[in-house]
Amino acid sequence: MIISNGAASLKCHHGLVPLHRRQSHEEFLTASNNVTYSQGFLQRFVRAYDAAAGNFLEAYHATKEEHPEVWNDLEKMKFVVSYLITSGTSKVLEGEGHTKSASKYASLASYFEQYMEVDFLHTRPHPNWPKIRELYFSDEHTLVSFLKKRIPCSCLDEKYKEVKSISKIGICFNPNCPHPGGITKRSATKCCSRCRWAANYCSEECQEAHWPEHKATCDFYVDCFNADLNARFE
């Protein structure tokens, strides 16, 4: 999504600062630069993400050195999230055929939101990977609810009324889950009780089957949580 001058500036930007003729020259240049670097950064990140088969951490390492101006700046990261939320909302409003793109924007926005919470704000020890993954494969209820909570306008109010009766989906982290694609009802999934935010499962059988693979990740996130807890009480 590109925010530009002209007729487009008359439309709702869902919270993103628009570029319009009433801005001062300095404000215009700042907003224009924000859009330009956000687009360049996200294009590079998404290429690395797709090349790594949806691995956020590999995409992070592939862009960390190339774009330190984004990764190390809280305000720029906030703008990136706002840009993604605006783009996802616009895709939802475009209607059928654009839901997958909207879900990808929402998943990316959730990842960067949680990156800020972990690295800048220190309000969580590590990302909630099930939530990020569920947004990528999201039903319309989950998608619209996520975006609606993050925009200051009422543009998604009617859409939310249409989709709020849809059951929210959950993703089982066992790659050999008997459910196609590991997709089941959100209410049927439970998180790993040890690391809490790293994996969800549809059954004890799937959790046990995945444990040999999950154990190293689980240990890592438990260590992160304990280190964060200790830091808070020092």
Secondary structure as GFF3:
##gff-version 3
##sequence-region A 1 234
A	DSSP	three_ten_helix	6	10	.	.	.	ID=ss1
A	DSSP	alpha_helix	25	51	.	.	.	ID=ss2
A	DSSP	alpha_helix	56	64	.	.	.	ID=ss3
A	DSSP	alpha_helix	68	71	.	.	.	ID=ss4
A	DSSP	alpha_helix	74	94	.	.	.	ID=ss5
A	DSSP	alpha_helix	99	119	.	.	.	ID=ss6
A	DSSP	alpha_helix	129	136	.	.	.	ID=ss7
A	DSSP	alpha_helix	140	148	.	.	.	ID=ss8
A	DSSP	alpha_helix	157	163	.	.	.	ID=ss9
A	DSSP	beta_strand	169	171	.	.	.	ID=ss10
A	DSSP	three_ten_helix	180	182	.	.	.	ID=ss11
A	DSSP	beta_strand	183	185	.	.	.	ID=ss12
A	DSSP	three_ten_helix	186	188	.	.	.	ID=ss13
A	DSSP	beta_strand	190	191	.	.	.	ID=ss14
A	DSSP	beta_strand	200	201	.	.	.	ID=ss15
A	DSSP	alpha_helix	204	233	.	.	.	ID=ss16
###
